[in-house]
Amino acid sequence: MIEKYKAPHVPEGYTSSWAQFSILADSPLERDIIMKALSAEKIPNVIYYRIPLHLQKVFQKLNYKKGDFPISEKIANQIFSIPMHPYLKEDQQDQILEVLNNV
């Protein structure tokens, strides 16, 4: 992975069966720029975790408010996902990395 992004950590001795591959940009603005660059190259990308759990309607009864979980809120503003599946060809992987490197 490119060093300027934070990738998920898989502890030694463990294996992941990726459902998605999420990485962190440095800021919400940088995330928007990266996602636009990926989309311009027709590379799928998405934000799966736009709203932290404690701020979702389903958990309103718990009376959490913005600021109660600042790390979750910060990550929700930086995280995005890129393609990850067993059919992702090497040239597609290279294209994704090229876009991420050039942003």
N, CA, C and O atoms as CSV, one atom per row, in Angstrom:
chain,resi,resn,atom,element,x,y,z
A,1,MET,N,N,0.862,-1.192,0.000
A,1,MET,CA,C,0.000,0.000,0.000
A,1,MET,C,C,0.888,1.227,0.000
A,1,MET,O,O,1.999,1.219,0.530
A,2,ILE,N,N,0.388,2.243,-0.585
A,2,ILE,CA,C,1.091,3.513,-0.660
A,2,ILE,C,C,1.177,4.092,0.751
A,2,ILE,O,O,0.192,4.086,1.489
A,3,GLU,N,N,2.343,4.586,1.119
A,3,GLU,CA,C,2.572,5.022,2.494
A,3,GLU,C,C,1.745,6.217,2.925
A,3,GLU,O,O,1.555,6.419,4.125
A,4,LYS,N,N,1.245,7.017,1.997
A,4,LYS,CA,C,0.507,8.216,2.415
A,4,LYS,C,C,-0.919,7.905,2.876
A,4,LYS,O,O,-1.603,8.791,3.389
A,5,TYR,N,N,-1.371,6.676,2.703
A,5,TYR,CA,C,-2.706,6.271,3.148
A,5,TYR,C,C,-2.598,5.275,4.288
A,5,TYR,O,O,-1.649,4.495,4.359
A,6,LYS,N,N,-3.579,5.309,5.178
A,6,LYS,CA,C,-3.629,4.318,6.240
A,6,LYS,C,C,-4.507,3.170,5.769
A,6,LYS,O,O,-5.683,3.356,5.455
A,7,ALA,N,N,-3.922,1.989,5.727
A,7,ALA,CA,C,-4.643,0.797,5.297
A,7,ALA,C,C,-5.033,-0.028,6.526
A,7,ALA,O,O,-4.447,0.136,7.596
A,8,PRO,N,N,-6.000,-0.895,6.375
A,8,PRO,CA,C,-6.383,-1.759,7.503
A,8,PRO,C,C,-5.197,-2.609,7.965
A,8,PRO,O,O,-4.364,-3.024,7.159
A,9,HIS,N,N,-5.138,-2.854,9.245
A,9,HIS,CA,C,-4.071,-3.670,9.826
A,9,HIS,C,C,-4.589,-5.087,10.044
A,9,HIS,O,O,-5.651,-5.287,10.634
A,10,VAL,N,N,-3.843,-6.051,9.571
A,10,VAL,CA,C,-4.150,-7.459,9.822
A,10,VAL,C,C,-3.020,-7.997,10.688
A,10,VAL,O,O,-1.877,-8.072,10.236
A,11,PRO,N,N,-3.328,-8.373,11.931
A,11,PRO,CA,C,-2.280,-8.847,12.830
A,11,PRO,C,C,-1.577,-10.098,12.293
A,11,PRO,O,O,-2.162,-10.894,11.557
A,12,GLU,N,N,-0.337,-10.244,12.672
A,12,GLU,CA,C,0.437,-11.417,12.269
A,12,GLU,C,C,-0.274,-12.689,12.728
A,12,GLU,O,O,-0.752,-12.780,13.858
A,13,GLY,N,N,-0.329,-13.649,11.838
A,13,GLY,CA,C,-0.985,-14.919,12.162
A,13,GLY,C,C,-2.461,-14.944,11.801
A,13,GLY,O,O,-3.120,-15.972,11.960
A,14,TYR,N,N,-2.990,-13.820,11.314
A,14,TYR,CA,C,-4.396,-13.732,10.925
A,14,TYR,C,C,-4.496,-13.550,9.413
A,14,TYR,O,O,-3.559,-13.081,8.768
A,15,THR,N,N,-5.637,-13.925,8.865
A,15,THR,CA,C,-5.920,-13.736,7.457
A,15,THR,C,C,-7.250,-13.012,7.346
A,15,THR,O,O,-8.180,-13.294,8.101
A,16,SER,N,N,-7.342,-12.086,6.414
A,16,SER,CA,C,-8.610,-11.377,6.215
A,16,SER,C,C,-9.300,-11.905,4.973
A,16,SER,O,O,-8.654,-12.244,3.982
A,17,SER,N,N,-10.603,-11.968,5.041
A,17,SER,CA,C,-11.398,-12.253,3.836
A,17,SER,C,C,-12.137,-10.955,3.528
A,17,SER,O,O,-13.289,-10.770,3.920
A,18,TRP,N,N,-11.462,-10.077,2.830
A,18,TRP,CA,C,-11.933,-8.722,2.599
A,18,TRP,C,C,-13.321,-8.699,1.970
A,18,TRP,O,O,-13.557,-9.325,0.936
A,19,ALA,N,N,-14.224,-7.979,2.595
A,19,ALA,CA,C,-15.529,-7.692,2.002
A,19,ALA,C,C,-15.438,-6.376,1.248
A,19,ALA,O,O,-16.127,-6.169,0.249
A,20,GLN,N,N,-14.592,-5.503,1.732
A,20,GLN,CA,C,-14.250,-4.250,1.066
A,20,GLN,C,C,-12.880,-3.851,1.573
A,20,GLN,O,O,-12.404,-4.381,2.577
A,21,PHE,N,N,-12.255,-2.931,0.891
A,21,PHE,CA,C,-10.941,-2.466,1.314
A,21,PHE,C,C,-11.047,-0.977,1.550
A,21,PHE,O,O,-11.145,-0.189,0.610
A,22,SER,N,N,-11.027,-0.602,2.809
A,22,SER,CA,C,-11.197,0.801,3.189
A,22,SER,C,C,-9.864,1.396,3.598
A,22,SER,O,O,-9.060,0.760,4.279
A,23,ILE,N,N,-9.648,2.628,3.166
A,23,ILE,CA,C,-8.440,3.357,3.533
A,23,ILE,C,C,-8.828,4.756,4.003
A,23,ILE,O,O,-9.938,5.227,3.756
A,24,LEU,N,N,-7.895,5.404,4.682
A,24,LEU,CA,C,-8.151,6.743,5.216
A,24,LEU,C,C,-7.366,7.783,4.448
A,24,LEU,O,O,-6.164,7.633,4.231
A,25,ALA,N,N,-8.041,8.826,4.042
A,25,ALA,CA,C,-7.385,10.010,3.499
A,25,ALA,C,C,-7.000,10.888,4.689
A,25,ALA,O,O,-7.427,10.634,5.815
A,26,ASP,N,N,-6.201,11.908,4.441
A,26,ASP,CA,C,-5.788,12.798,5.526
A,26,ASP,C,C,-6.887,13.749,5.973
A,26,ASP,O,O,-6.865,14.244,7.100
A,27,SER,N,N,-7.856,14.006,5.086
A,27,SER,CA,C,-8.904,14.966,5.407
A,27,SER,C,C,-10.128,14.680,4.534
A,27,SER,O,O,-10.032,13.954,3.544
A,28,PRO,N,N,-11.283,15.253,4.902
A,28,PRO,CA,C,-12.461,15.100,4.050
A,28,PRO,C,C,-12.240,15.671,2.647
A,28,PRO,O,O,-12.706,15.094,1.664
A,29,LEU,N,N,-11.538,16.792,2.550
A,29,LEU,CA,C,-11.256,17.396,1.240
A,29,LEU,C,C,-10.394,16.471,0.392
A,29,LEU,O,O,-10.673,16.261,-0.789
A,30,GLU,N,N,-9.339,15.916,0.998
A,30,GLU,CA,C,-8.488,14.994,0.259
A,30,GLU,C,C,-9.292,13.771,-0.192
A,30,GLU,O,O,-9.112,13.289,-1.310
A,31,ARG,N,N,-10.172,13.272,0.670
A,31,ARG,CA,C,-11.009,12.119,0.301
A,31,ARG,C,C,-11.847,12.453,-0.923
A,31,ARG,O,O,-11.942,11.645,-1.847
A,32,ASP,N,N,-12.455,13.630,-0.940
A,32,ASP,CA,C,-13.276,14.030,-2.088
A,32,ASP,C,C,-12.448,14.095,-3.369
A,32,ASP,O,O,-12.901,13.660,-4.428
A,33,ILE,N,N,-11.254,14.629,-3.273
A,33,ILE,CA,C,-10.368,14.737,-4.438
A,33,ILE,C,C,-9.983,13.342,-4.948
A,33,ILE,O,O,-10.013,13.078,-6.150
A,34,ILE,N,N,-9.627,12.469,-4.026
A,34,ILE,CA,C,-9.245,11.099,-4.403
A,34,ILE,C,C,-10.416,10.378,-5.051
A,34,ILE,O,O,-10.260,9.728,-6.085
A,35,MET,N,N,-11.576,10.493,-4.447
A,35,MET,CA,C,-12.746,9.787,-4.980
A,35,MET,C,C,-13.130,10.310,-6.363
A,35,MET,O,O,-13.536,9.532,-7.227
A,36,LYS,N,N,-13.005,11.604,-6.576
A,36,LYS,CA,C,-13.274,12.165,-7.908
A,36,LYS,C,C,-12.272,11.653,-8.938
A,36,LYS,O,O,-12.635,11.358,-10.077
A,37,ALA,N,N,-11.012,11.549,-8.528
A,37,ALA,CA,C,-9.976,11.032,-9.430
A,37,ALA,C,C,-10.249,9.567,-9.777
A,37,ALA,O,O,-10.104,9.167,-10.932
A,38,LEU,N,N,-10.638,8.776,-8.794
A,38,LEU,CA,C,-10.980,7.376,-9.052
A,38,LEU,C,C,-12.186,7.280,-9.980
A,38,LEU,O,O,-12.175,6.501,-10.933
A,39,SER,N,N,-13.216,8.060,-9.711
A,39,SER,CA,C,-14.424,8.039,-10.539
A,39,SER,C,C,-14.129,8.470,-11.967
A,39,SER,O,O,-14.706,7.926,-12.909
A,40,ALA,N,N,-13.241,9.437,-12.138
A,40,ALA,CA,C,-12.884,9.907,-13.484
A,40,ALA,C,C,-12.266,8.788,-14.318
A,40,ALA,O,O,-12.351,8.792,-15.546
A,41,GLU,N,N,-11.637,7.826,-13.627
A,41,GLU,CA,C,-11.035,6.677,-14.308
A,41,GLU,C,C,-11.973,5.459,-14.284
A,41,GLU,O,O,-11.569,4.342,-14.607
A,42,LYS,N,N,-13.222,5.701,-13.899
A,42,LYS,CA,C,-14.244,4.645,-13.826
A,42,LYS,C,C,-13.866,3.532,-12.851
A,42,LYS,O,O,-14.188,2.363,-13.067
A,43,ILE,N,N,-13.183,3.913,-11.783
A,43,ILE,CA,C,-12.827,2.973,-10.720
A,43,ILE,C,C,-13.869,3.120,-9.616
A,43,ILE,O,O,-14.015,4.202,-9.048
A,44,PRO,N,N,-14.596,2.049,-9.304
A,44,PRO,CA,C,-15.605,2.140,-8.252
A,44,PRO,C,C,-14.983,2.555,-6.922
A,44,PRO,O,O,-13.884,2.125,-6.573
A,45,ASN,N,N,-15.699,3.387,-6.196
A,45,ASN,CA,C,-15.289,3.794,-4.855
A,45,ASN,C,C,-16.531,4.230,-4.111
A,45,ASN,O,O,-17.494,4.705,-4.714
A,46,VAL,N,N,-16.509,4.071,-2.811
A,46,VAL,CA,C,-17.713,4.349,-2.029
A,46,VAL,C,C,-17.330,4.655,-0.583
A,46,VAL,O,O,-16.266,4.268,-0.102
A,47,ILE,N,N,-18.230,5.360,0.087
A,47,ILE,CA,C,-18.094,5.578,1.530
A,47,ILE,C,C,-19.160,4.711,2.189
A,47,ILE,O,O,-20.351,5.007,2.097
A,48,TYR,N,N,-18.739,3.657,2.842
A,48,TYR,CA,C,-19.686,2.772,3.520
A,48,TYR,C,C,-20.059,3.293,4.901
A,48,TYR,O,O,-21.149,3.008,5.395
A,49,TYR,N,N,-19.183,4.038,5.515
A,49,TYR,CA,C,-19.364,4.441,6.910
A,49,TYR,C,C,-19.426,5.953,7.039
A,49,TYR,O,O,-18.640,6.546,7.778
A,50,ARG,N,N,-20.346,6.579,6.330
A,50,ARG,CA,C,-20.452,8.042,6.299
A,50,ARG,C,C,-20.880,8.620,7.648
A,50,ARG,O,O,-20.418,9.691,8.041
A,51,ILE,N,N,-21.756,7.918,8.351
A,51,ILE,CA,C,-22.267,8.392,9.646
A,51,ILE,C,C,-21.866,7.396,10.729
A,51,ILE,O,O,-22.220,6.219,10.644
A,52,PRO,N,N,-21.132,7.851,11.747
A,52,PRO,CA,C,-20.762,6.939,12.829
A,52,PRO,C,C,-22.010,6.366,13.503
A,52,PRO,O,O,-23.056,7.013,13.547
A,53,LEU,N,N,-21.888,5.164,14.019
A,53,LEU,CA,C,-23.052,4.489,14.611
A,53,LEU,C,C,-23.763,5.335,15.661
A,53,LEU,O,O,-24.993,5.382,15.682
A,54,HIS,N,N,-23.019,5.995,16.520
A,54,HIS,CA,C,-23.652,6.732,17.619
A,54,HIS,C,C,-24.471,7.930,17.140
A,54,HIS,O,O,-25.256,8.484,17.910
A,55,LEU,N,N,-24.302,8.341,15.874
A,55,LEU,CA,C,-25.072,9.468,15.334
A,55,LEU,C,C,-26.183,9.019,14.385
A,55,LEU,O,O,-26.886,9.856,13.819
A,56,GLN,N,N,-26.346,7.716,14.208
A,56,GLN,CA,C,-27.402,7.206,13.338
A,56,GLN,C,C,-28.737,7.196,14.069
A,56,GLN,O,O,-28.798,7.007,15.284
A,57,LYS,N,N,-29.806,7.403,13.302
A,57,LYS,CA,C,-31.152,7.485,13.884
A,57,LYS,C,C,-31.504,6.277,14.740
A,57,LYS,O,O,-32.157,6.409,15.775
A,58,VAL,N,N,-31.070,5.110,14.306
A,58,VAL,CA,C,-31.419,3.889,15.030
A,58,VAL,C,C,-30.926,3.916,16.481
A,58,VAL,O,O,-31.489,3.235,17.339
A,59,PHE,N,N,-29.887,4.694,16.756
A,59,PHE,CA,C,-29.332,4.768,18.107
A,59,PHE,C,C,-29.667,6.077,18.836
A,59,PHE,O,O,-29.067,6.372,19.869
A,60,GLN,N,N,-30.609,6.857,18.316
A,60,GLN,CA,C,-30.975,8.136,18.946
A,60,GLN,C,C,-31.368,7.978,20.407
A,60,GLN,O,O,-31.080,8.847,21.229
A,61,LYS,N,N,-32.021,6.878,20.726
A,61,LYS,CA,C,-32.498,6.679,22.101
A,61,LYS,C,C,-31.357,6.589,23.116
A,61,LYS,O,O,-31.589,6.704,24.319
A,62,LEU,N,N,-30.131,6.386,22.640
A,62,LEU,CA,C,-28.981,6.321,23.537
A,62,LEU,C,C,-28.459,7.705,23.924
A,62,LEU,O,O,-27.598,7.843,24.793
A,63,ASN,N,N,-29.007,8.733,23.250
A,63,ASN,CA,C,-28.698,10.137,23.563
A,63,ASN,C,C,-27.234,10.538,23.367
A,63,ASN,O,O,-26.730,11.427,24.053
A,64,TYR,N,N,-26.566,9.882,22.437
A,64,TYR,CA,C,-25.221,10.332,22.088
A,64,TYR,C,C,-25.331,11.552,21.194
A,64,TYR,O,O,-26.314,11.721,20.471
A,65,LYS,N,N,-24.321,12.397,21.248
A,65,LYS,CA,C,-24.319,13.589,20.413
A,65,LYS,C,C,-22.972,13.721,19.717
A,65,LYS,O,O,-21.998,13.050,20.059
A,66,LYS,N,N,-22.951,14.606,18.732
A,66,LYS,CA,C,-21.709,14.870,18.020
A,66,LYS,C,C,-20.653,15.297,19.027
A,66,LYS,O,O,-20.899,16.149,19.881
A,67,GLY,N,N,-19.472,14.693,18.916
A,67,GLY,CA,C,-18.394,14.987,19.836
A,67,GLY,C,C,-18.191,13.919,20.901
A,67,GLY,O,O,-17.152,13.902,21.561
A,68,ASP,N,N,-19.163,13.025,21.082
A,68,ASP,CA,C,-19.032,11.981,22.096
A,68,ASP,C,C,-17.989,10.930,21.722
A,68,ASP,O,O,-17.340,10.360,22.600
A,69,PHE,N,N,-17.828,10.674,20.440
A,69,PHE,CA,C,-16.839,9.703,19.957
A,69,PHE,C,C,-16.027,10.353,18.835
A,69,PHE,O,O,-16.235,10.052,17.660
A,70,PRO,N,N,-15.109,11.238,19.198
A,70,PRO,CA,C,-14.399,12.039,18.192
A,70,PRO,C,C,-13.561,11.226,17.205
A,70,PRO,O,O,-13.424,11.621,16.047
A,71,ILE,N,N,-13.010,10.119,17.638
A,71,ILE,CA,C,-12.204,9.313,16.710
A,71,ILE,C,C,-13.098,8.697,15.643
A,71,ILE,O,O,-12.755,8.717,14.461
A,72,SER,N,N,-14.235,8.153,16.045
A,72,SER,CA,C,-15.186,7.598,15.070
A,72,SER,C,C,-15.663,8.666,14.100
A,72,SER,O,O,-15.796,8.409,12.903
A,73,GLU,N,N,-15.919,9.853,14.607
A,73,GLU,CA,C,-16.392,10.945,13.754
A,73,GLU,C,C,-15.306,11.378,12.769
A,73,GLU,O,O,-15.591,11.653,11.604
A,74,LYS,N,N,-14.068,11.436,13.241
A,74,LYS,CA,C,-12.961,11.819,12.364
A,74,LYS,C,C,-12.781,10.780,11.256
A,74,LYS,O,O,-12.640,11.135,10.086
A,75,ILE,N,N,-12.785,9.516,11.620
A,75,ILE,CA,C,-12.616,8.447,10.634
A,75,ILE,C,C,-13.763,8.453,9.631
A,75,ILE,O,O,-13.533,8.241,8.440
A,76,ALA,N,N,-14.982,8.689,10.080
A,76,ALA,CA,C,-16.127,8.724,9.172
A,76,ALA,C,C,-15.965,9.808,8.107
A,76,ALA,O,O,-16.509,9.686,7.009
A,77,ASN,N,N,-15.226,10.858,8.425
A,77,ASN,CA,C,-14.989,11.944,7.480
A,77,ASN,C,C,-13.795,11.701,6.560
A,77,ASN,O,O,-13.563,12.471,5.628
A,78,GLN,N,N,-13.044,10.644,6.815
A,78,GLN,CA,C,-11.833,10.380,6.038
A,78,GLN,C,C,-11.866,9.055,5.268
A,78,GLN,O,O,-11.137,8.893,4.290
A,79,ILE,N,N,-12.692,8.120,5.694
A,79,ILE,CA,C,-12.652,6.764,5.155
A,79,ILE,C,C,-13.372,6.659,3.811
A,79,ILE,O,O,-14.381,7.324,3.576
A,80,PHE,N,N,-12.837,5.821,2.950
A,80,PHE,CA,C,-13.497,5.469,1.692
A,80,PHE,C,C,-12.992,4.089,1.289
A,80,PHE,O,O,-11.960,3.629,1.777
A,81,SER,N,N,-13.713,3.446,0.411
A,81,SER,CA,C,-13.353,2.087,0.011
A,81,SER,C,C,-13.102,1.993,-1.479
A,81,SER,O,O,-13.745,2.658,-2.291
A,82,ILE,N,N,-12.146,1.144,-1.808
A,82,ILE,CA,C,-11.783,0.877,-3.200
A,82,ILE,C,C,-12.085,-0.593,-3.496
A,82,ILE,O,O,-12.299,-1.374,-2.569
A,83,PRO,N,N,-12.104,-0.974,-4.754
A,83,PRO,CA,C,-12.438,-2.358,-5.097
A,83,PRO,C,C,-11.501,-3.379,-4.447
A,83,PRO,O,O,-10.289,-3.179,-4.359
A,84,MET,N,N,-12.100,-4.462,-4.003
A,84,MET,CA,C,-11.344,-5.586,-3.452
A,84,MET,C,C,-12.220,-6.829,-3.619
A,84,MET,O,O,-13.238,-6.990,-2.945
A,85,HIS,N,N,-11.802,-7.686,-4.521
A,85,HIS,CA,C,-12.522,-8.943,-4.730
A,85,HIS,C,C,-11.609,-9.913,-5.462
A,85,HIS,O,O,-10.594,-9.502,-6.024
A,86,PRO,N,N,-11.954,-11.190,-5.463
A,86,PRO,CA,C,-11.057,-12.186,-6.055
A,86,PRO,C,C,-10.909,-12.092,-7.565
A,86,PRO,O,O,-10.023,-12.728,-8.136
A,87,TYR,N,N,-11.758,-11.313,-8.221
A,87,TYR,CA,C,-11.697,-11.203,-9.675
A,87,TYR,C,C,-11.001,-9.923,-10.145
A,87,TYR,O,O,-11.005,-9.612,-11.336
A,88,LEU,N,N,-10.414,-9.195,-9.222
A,88,LEU,CA,C,-9.712,-7.957,-9.551
A,88,LEU,C,C,-8.382,-8.317,-10.218
A,88,LEU,O,O,-7.487,-8.882,-9.589
A,89,LYS,N,N,-8.276,-7.984,-11.474
A,89,LYS,CA,C,-7.090,-8.353,-12.246
A,89,LYS,C,C,-5.912,-7.442,-11.909
A,89,LYS,O,O,-6.080,-6.333,-11.401
A,90,GLU,N,N,-4.732,-7.938,-12.206
A,90,GLU,CA,C,-3.522,-7.196,-11.868
A,90,GLU,C,C,-3.477,-5.833,-12.550
A,90,GLU,O,O,-3.036,-4.859,-11.941
A,91,ASP,N,N,-3.921,-5.744,-13.795
A,91,ASP,CA,C,-3.911,-4.443,-14.473
A,91,ASP,C,C,-4.903,-3.475,-13.830
A,91,ASP,O,O,-4.671,-2.266,-13.833
A,92,GLN,N,N,-6.001,-3.989,-13.282
A,92,GLN,CA,C,-6.955,-3.138,-12.563
A,92,GLN,C,C,-6.338,-2.654,-11.251
A,92,GLN,O,O,-6.500,-1.496,-10.868
A,93,GLN,N,N,-5.630,-3.555,-10.569
A,93,GLN,CA,C,-4.940,-3.165,-9.339
A,93,GLN,C,C,-3.919,-2.072,-9.634
A,93,GLN,O,O,-3.814,-1.090,-8.898
A,94,ASP,N,N,-3.173,-2.253,-10.710
A,94,ASP,CA,C,-2.176,-1.255,-11.098
A,94,ASP,C,C,-2.824,0.099,-11.386
A,94,ASP,O,O,-2.292,1.144,-11.013
A,95,GLN,N,N,-3.977,0.068,-12.053
A,95,GLN,CA,C,-4.677,1.315,-12.370
A,95,GLN,C,C,-5.119,2.029,-11.092
A,95,GLN,O,O,-4.983,3.248,-10.981
A,96,ILE,N,N,-5.641,1.282,-10.143
A,96,ILE,CA,C,-6.070,1.867,-8.865
A,96,ILE,C,C,-4.876,2.507,-8.163
A,96,ILE,O,O,-4.952,3.645,-7.701
A,97,LEU,N,N,-3.785,1.769,-8.091
A,97,LEU,CA,C,-2.582,2.297,-7.434
A,97,LEU,C,C,-2.033,3.521,-8.155
A,97,LEU,O,O,-1.557,4.459,-7.515
A,98,GLU,N,N,-2.098,3.516,-9.478
A,98,GLU,CA,C,-1.611,4.661,-10.242
A,98,GLU,C,C,-2.420,5.915,-9.888
A,98,GLU,O,O,-1.851,6.984,-9.670
A,99,VAL,N,N,-3.737,5.777,-9.834
A,99,VAL,CA,C,-4.568,6.935,-9.478
A,99,VAL,C,C,-4.247,7.403,-8.062
A,99,VAL,O,O,-4.079,8.599,-7.826
A,100,LEU,N,N,-4.162,6.461,-7.115
A,100,LEU,CA,C,-3.874,6.830,-5.742
A,100,LEU,C,C,-2.503,7.493,-5.611
A,100,LEU,O,O,-2.334,8.430,-4.831
A,101,ASN,N,N,-1.543,7.011,-6.364
A,101,ASN,CA,C,-0.194,7.610,-6.342
A,101,ASN,C,C,-0.169,9.010,-6.924
A,101,ASN,O,O,0.623,9.847,-6.490
A,102,ASN,N,N,-1.021,9.274,-7.894
A,102,ASN,CA,C,-0.981,10.551,-8.616
A,102,ASN,C,C,-1.852,11.636,-8.010
A,102,ASN,O,O,-1.793,12.788,-8.440
A,103,VAL,N,N,-2.641,11.293,-7.039
A,103,VAL,CA,C,-3.524,12.308,-6.432
A,103,VAL,C,C,-2.695,13.153,-5.472
A,103,VAL,O,O,-3.223,14.071,-4.845
